[in-house]
C-alpha cells in the first residue's frame, strides 16, 4: 500500500502488529483534549511485526528468564518478543 506522506501528519508505531486502533484512538483523544486536532485519516499506523505471520511471531517468543516485550497482534492475540 502506497502512503501519500503529504496527507498524514502523524505516524504511530507499535512493537507488535498494526493496526492498533485501541491504542491510537486513546492517544488521539488525548491529543484532541489537549487542544490539538488530528482529523480522521491524518495519521498512519506501522507495526514492527506487520510482515510476520503467526508462526513467525511464535518463533519470537522469549526463552525462559529472558527480558521480553508484550504487544497485541492485529487479530487480537497476545504477542511477545525479545
Sine and cosine of phi, psi and omega as CSV:
sin_phi,cos_phi,sin_psi,cos_psi,sin_omega,cos_omega
0.00,0.00,0.82,-0.58,0.05,-1.00
-1.00,0.09,0.71,-0.71,-0.01,-1.00
-0.93,-0.38,0.78,-0.62,0.07,-1.00
-1.00,0.05,0.97,-0.23,-0.08,-1.00
-0.88,0.48,-0.38,0.92,0.00,-1.00
-0.94,0.34,-0.30,0.95,-0.04,-1.00
-0.99,-0.11,-0.09,1.00,-0.06,-1.00
-0.89,-0.45,0.62,-0.78,0.02,-1.00
-0.92,-0.40,-0.16,0.99,-0.02,-1.00
-0.51,-0.86,0.52,-0.86,0.10,-1.00
-0.79,-0.61,0.67,-0.74,0.05,-1.00
-0.92,-0.40,0.77,-0.63,-0.05,-1.00
-0.86,-0.51,0.73,-0.68,0.03,-1.00
-0.88,-0.48,0.42,-0.91,0.05,-1.00
-0.97,0.26,-0.21,0.98,-0.02,-1.00
-0.97,-0.24,-0.76,-0.65,-0.01,-1.00
-0.93,-0.38,0.51,-0.86,0.07,-1.00
-0.95,-0.30,0.36,-0.93,0.10,1.00
-0.99,0.13,0.49,-0.87,0.11,-0.99
-0.87,-0.50,0.92,0.38,-0.05,-1.00
-0.85,0.53,-0.50,0.87,0.02,-1.00
-0.87,0.50,-0.69,0.73,0.01,-1.00
-0.97,0.23,-0.71,0.70,-0.08,-1.00
-0.90,0.43,-0.66,0.75,0.03,-1.00
-0.85,0.52,-0.66,0.75,0.01,-1.00
-0.92,0.39,-0.69,0.72,0.00,-1.00
-0.90,0.44,-0.70,0.71,0.01,-1.00
-0.88,0.47,-0.63,0.78,0.02,-1.00
-0.91,0.42,-0.57,0.82,0.05,-1.00
-0.93,0.37,-0.70,0.72,0.03,-1.00
-0.87,0.49,-0.72,0.70,0.02,-1.00
-0.88,0.47,-0.65,0.76,-0.01,-1.00
-0.89,0.45,-0.54,0.84,-0.04,-1.00
-0.99,0.10,0.18,0.98,0.12,-0.99
0.99,-0.16,-0.02,1.00,0.07,-1.00
-0.99,-0.17,0.24,-0.97,0.00,-1.00
-0.64,-0.77,0.81,-0.59,0.11,-0.99
-0.93,-0.36,0.95,-0.31,0.02,-1.00
-0.92,0.40,0.43,-0.90,0.04,-1.00
-0.81,0.59,0.70,-0.71,0.00,-1.00
0.99,0.10,0.03,1.00,-0.01,-1.00
-1.00,0.09,0.06,1.00,0.00,-1.00
-0.67,-0.74,0.28,-0.96,0.01,-1.00
-0.74,-0.67,0.46,-0.89,-0.01,-1.00
-0.90,-0.45,0.64,-0.77,0.08,-1.00
-0.74,-0.67,0.53,-0.85,0.08,-1.00
-0.78,-0.63,0.64,-0.77,0.00,-1.00
-0.88,0.47,-0.41,0.91,-0.04,-1.00
-0.94,-0.33,0.32,0.95,-0.06,-1.00
-0.84,0.54,-0.57,0.82,-0.06,-1.00
-0.99,-0.12,0.19,0.98,-0.03,-1.00
-0.97,-0.24,0.78,-0.63,0.02,-1.00
-0.99,0.17,0.06,-1.00,-0.06,-1.00
-0.85,0.52,-0.65,0.76,0.02,-1.00
-0.90,0.43,-0.64,0.77,0.03,-1.00
-0.91,0.41,-0.62,0.78,0.05,-1.00
-0.90,0.43,-0.66,0.75,0.01,-1.00
-0.87,0.49,-0.57,0.82,0.03,-1.00
-0.92,0.39,-0.33,0.94,-0.03,-1.00
-1.00,0.02,-0.11,0.99,0.00,-1.00
-0.84,0.54,0.64,-0.77,-0.07,-1.00
-0.95,0.32,0.43,-0.90,0.12,-0.99
-0.97,0.25,0.42,-0.91,-0.02,-1.00
-0.80,0.60,0.78,-0.63,0.03,-1.00
1.00,0.04,-0.13,0.99,0.00,-1.00
-0.98,0.18,0.45,-0.89,0.12,-0.99
-0.94,0.34,0.60,-0.80,-0.02,-1.00
-0.57,-0.82,0.23,-0.97,0.09,-1.00
-0.86,-0.51,0.54,-0.84,0.00,-1.00
-0.90,-0.43,0.62,-0.78,0.08,-1.00
-0.53,-0.85,-0.08,-1.00,-0.01,-1.00
-0.84,-0.54,0.71,-0.71,0.03,-1.00
-0.96,0.29,0.27,-0.96,-0.02,-1.00
-0.89,0.45,-0.35,0.94,0.04,-1.00
-1.00,-0.07,0.14,0.99,0.05,-1.00
1.00,-0.03,-0.10,1.00,0.00,-1.00
-0.98,0.21,0.38,-0.92,0.04,-1.00
-0.97,0.26,0.61,-0.80,0.07,-1.00
-0.77,-0.64,0.67,-0.74,0.14,-0.99
-0.80,-0.59,0.55,-0.83,0.04,-1.00
-0.57,-0.82,0.31,-0.95,0.05,-1.00
-0.95,0.32,0.00,0.00,0.00,0.00
